[in-house]
Amino acid sequence: MRDIRIAPSILAWDLGDLGGAVDMCVEGGADQVHLDVIDGHFAPNITFGPGTVRALRRRCDLKFDTHLMIDEPQRYAEKFAEAGSDLLTFHAEVLTPSSFDELRSTLKKSGKEMGIALKPSTPLPGWTLERLDEVSSLVVMTVNPGFSGQTMDMSVMPKLESVSAIVRDRGLATDIEIDGGVEPENVAQVVARGGNVLVAGAGVFAKGDPVKAIGALRERARVAEDGE
């Protein structure tokens, strides 16, 4: 079984103190920092760009997991890679086989990892099946992209289970990342269906003590993994 990892989404914190959010990720023992980049076109919000990532990169050496919810990833992938992103995730909805291959080539040159994300209603496209060994992460969104604080859409669980089975049956090391509404109350269901990277925004930063909330999520995941 792949290691469970906690990836707090700092968009859920005070946007005037994103550096403080990164510091809390470090203090809480998070495995990576989730950075939601939204362009106002692909999803109804506007967040931040490469300059913010570059500034935050100076705060820690945790893995920067940058989720690009943007219409034209080819225009910006290299900029985010240069800014310090370690894993760049692009949405299947805006990719074609050729644009995927182009992006993968760009990231390979800079030694970065690549991920593919799916909206709740998007099935795993057929062309990705031929390229699963090229991605480090499959992101199954359990809310529609745009805003933090949404409730997890449990109707996505069968897709999560199906995607996880494909990865497992092929013997791949690809992470299955769950993004949207992750809370202590639903972690067990997510882990049971194969999710191993837990992206939590409000599930961390809307709690009274975000540092403790990171540990609480990890403990719930551990219990679920052990079947206790």
C-alpha positions as CSV (number, residue, x, y, z in Angstrom):
1,M,0.0,0.0,0.0
2,R,1.2,3.5,-0.9
3,D,2.1,5.8,2.0
4,I,-0.6,8.1,3.3
5,R,0.4,11.7,2.9
6,I,-1.3,14.9,4.1
7,A,-1.3,17.9,1.8
8,P,-2.9,21.0,3.4
9,S,-4.4,23.4,0.8
10,I,-3.3,26.9,1.9
11,L,-6.0,28.6,-0.2
12,A,-8.3,27.9,2.8
13,W,-6.2,30.1,5.0
14,D,-6.0,33.9,5.2
15,L,-4.7,35.0,1.8
16,G,-2.8,37.8,3.4
17,D,-0.8,35.2,5.4
18,L,0.0,32.4,3.1
19,G,3.5,32.3,4.5
20,G,2.0,31.6,7.9
21,A,0.0,28.8,6.4
22,V,3.1,27.2,5.0
23,D,4.8,27.5,8.4
24,M,1.8,25.7,10.0
25,C,2.2,22.9,7.4
26,V,5.8,22.5,8.5
27,E,5.0,22.6,12.2
28,G,2.1,20.1,11.8
29,G,4.3,17.6,10.0
30,A,2.5,17.8,6.6
31,D,4.0,15.9,3.8
32,Q,3.4,18.5,1.1
33,V,1.8,21.9,0.5
34,H,-1.1,22.1,-1.9
35,L,-1.2,25.2,-4.0
36,D,-4.4,25.9,-5.9
37,V,-3.9,28.1,-8.9
38,I,-7.1,29.3,-10.5
39,D,-7.4,31.6,-13.5
40,G,-11.0,32.8,-13.4
41,H,-11.8,30.9,-16.6
42,F,-11.5,27.2,-15.9
43,A,-13.0,27.7,-12.5
44,P,-14.9,30.7,-10.9
45,N,-12.1,32.2,-8.8
46,I,-8.7,33.9,-9.2
47,T,-5.9,33.0,-6.8
48,F,-2.2,33.5,-7.4
49,G,0.6,33.1,-9.8
50,P,4.3,32.0,-10.1
51,G,5.5,35.0,-8.1
52,T,3.6,33.8,-5.0
53,V,4.9,30.3,-5.4
54,R,8.4,31.7,-5.6
55,A,8.0,33.7,-2.5
56,L,6.5,30.8,-0.5
57,R,9.3,28.5,-1.7
58,R,11.7,30.4,0.5
59,R,9.7,29.4,3.6
60,C,10.3,25.6,3.5
61,D,11.5,22.6,1.6
62,L,8.3,20.6,1.7
63,K,7.1,19.3,-1.6
64,F,5.1,21.9,-3.5
65,D,2.0,20.3,-5.1
66,T,0.7,22.9,-7.5
67,H,-2.8,22.2,-8.9
68,L,-3.2,24.3,-12.0
69,M,-6.9,24.9,-12.6
70,I,-6.3,26.9,-15.7
71,D,-7.4,26.8,-19.4
72,E,-3.9,27.2,-20.9
73,P,-1.4,25.2,-18.9
74,Q,1.1,25.1,-21.7
75,R,1.6,28.9,-21.3
76,Y,2.5,28.7,-17.6
77,A,3.8,25.3,-16.7
78,E,7.5,26.3,-17.1
79,K,7.0,29.4,-15.1
80,F,5.5,27.5,-12.2
81,A,8.3,24.9,-12.4
82,E,10.9,27.6,-12.3
83,A,9.2,29.2,-9.3
84,G,9.7,26.1,-7.2
85,S,6.8,23.8,-7.8
86,D,7.8,20.1,-7.5
87,L,4.6,18.5,-8.8
88,L,2.4,20.2,-11.4
89,T,-1.1,18.9,-11.9
90,F,-3.1,19.7,-15.0
91,H,-6.8,19.0,-15.7
92,A,-7.7,16.3,-18.2
93,E,-10.6,18.5,-19.3
94,V,-8.2,21.0,-21.0
95,L,-5.7,18.5,-22.3
96,T,-5.3,16.4,-25.5
97,P,-2.8,13.5,-26.0
98,S,-0.5,15.9,-27.8
99,S,-0.6,18.7,-25.2
100,F,-0.1,16.1,-22.5
101,D,3.0,14.9,-24.2
102,E,4.3,18.4,-24.7
103,L,3.8,19.3,-21.0
104,R,5.4,16.0,-19.9
105,S,8.4,16.8,-22.0
106,T,8.7,20.3,-20.5
107,L,8.5,19.0,-17.0
108,K,11.0,16.2,-17.6
109,K,13.6,18.7,-18.7
110,S,13.2,20.5,-15.4
111,G,13.1,17.4,-13.3
112,K,9.5,18.0,-12.1
113,E,6.7,15.6,-11.5
114,M,3.4,15.6,-13.4
115,G,-0.2,15.0,-12.3
116,I,-3.6,14.7,-14.0
117,A,-6.8,16.0,-12.3
118,L,-10.4,15.1,-12.9
119,K,-13.5,17.1,-12.0
120,P,-16.1,15.1,-10.2
121,S,-18.1,14.5,-13.3
122,T,-15.1,13.7,-15.6
123,P,-14.3,10.0,-16.2
124,L,-10.7,8.9,-16.7
125,P,-10.1,9.6,-20.4
126,G,-9.0,6.7,-22.6
127,W,-5.8,8.4,-23.7
128,T,-4.6,8.7,-20.2
129,L,-4.6,4.9,-19.8
130,E,-1.6,4.7,-22.2
131,R,0.2,7.3,-20.2
132,L,-0.4,6.4,-16.6
133,D,3.2,5.4,-16.1
134,E,4.2,9.0,-17.0
135,V,2.3,10.7,-14.2
136,S,3.2,10.8,-10.5
137,S,-0.3,11.6,-9.3
138,L,-4.0,11.2,-10.3
139,V,-6.1,13.8,-8.6
140,V,-9.7,12.8,-8.1
141,M,-11.7,15.9,-7.2
142,T,-14.6,15.4,-4.9
143,V,-15.9,19.0,-5.2
144,N,-16.2,21.2,-8.2
145,P,-13.1,23.4,-8.5
146,G,-13.2,27.0,-7.4
147,F,-13.6,27.5,-3.7
148,S,-12.5,26.0,-0.4
149,G,-15.0,24.8,2.2
150,Q,-17.3,22.7,0.0
151,T,-18.7,19.4,1.2
152,M,-17.3,16.2,-0.3
153,D,-19.4,14.7,-3.1
154,M,-19.7,11.1,-2.0
155,S,-21.0,10.1,-5.4
156,V,-17.4,10.3,-6.7
157,M,-16.4,7.3,-4.5
158,P,-17.0,4.7,-7.2
159,K,-14.8,6.5,-9.6
160,L,-12.1,6.8,-6.9
161,E,-12.3,3.1,-6.3
162,S,-12.2,2.3,-10.1
163,V,-9.2,4.6,-10.7
164,S,-7.3,3.2,-7.7
165,A,-8.0,-0.4,-9.0
166,I,-6.5,0.5,-12.4
167,V,-3.3,1.9,-10.8
168,R,-3.0,-1.1,-8.4
169,D,-3.7,-3.7,-11.1
170,R,-0.9,-2.2,-13.2
171,G,1.5,-2.2,-10.3
172,L,2.1,1.5,-10.7
173,A,3.5,3.8,-8.0
174,T,1.1,6.6,-9.0
175,D,-0.4,8.4,-6.1
176,I,-4.2,8.8,-5.8
177,E,-4.8,12.3,-4.5
178,I,-8.3,13.2,-3.2
179,D,-9.1,16.9,-3.4
180,G,-12.2,18.4,-1.9
181,G,-14.0,18.3,1.4
182,V,-11.6,16.0,3.1
183,E,-12.5,15.9,6.8
184,P,-11.7,13.5,9.7
185,E,-15.2,12.1,9.3
186,N,-14.7,10.9,5.7
187,V,-11.0,10.0,5.7
188,A,-11.8,6.3,6.4
189,Q,-14.0,6.1,3.3
190,V,-11.4,7.8,1.1
191,V,-8.5,5.5,2.3
192,A,-10.6,2.4,1.9
193,R,-11.2,3.2,-1.7
194,G,-7.5,3.8,-2.5
195,G,-6.8,7.4,-1.8
196,N,-3.4,8.0,-0.3
197,V,-2.7,11.8,-0.7
198,L,-5.3,13.7,1.3
199,V,-5.7,17.4,0.2
200,A,-7.4,19.3,3.0
201,G,-8.3,22.9,3.0
202,A,-11.1,23.7,5.5
203,G,-10.3,20.3,7.0
204,V,-7.1,21.9,8.3
205,F,-7.4,25.6,8.2
206,A,-11.0,26.0,9.3
207,K,-10.2,24.2,12.6
208,G,-9.3,25.9,15.8
209,D,-5.7,24.7,15.6
210,P,-4.5,23.9,12.1
211,V,-1.3,22.3,13.3
212,K,-3.2,19.8,15.4
213,A,-5.7,19.3,12.6
214,I,-3.0,18.0,10.4
215,G,-2.1,15.4,13.0
216,A,-5.7,14.5,13.5
217,L,-6.1,13.7,9.8
218,R,-3.0,11.6,9.8
219,E,-4.2,9.6,12.8
220,R,-7.6,9.0,11.2
221,A,-5.9,7.8,8.0
222,R,-3.6,5.5,10.0
223,V,-6.6,4.0,11.9
224,A,-8.4,3.4,8.5
225,E,-5.3,1.9,7.0
226,D,-4.9,-0.5,9.8
227,G,-8.5,-1.4,9.8
228,E,-9.0,-0.5,13.4
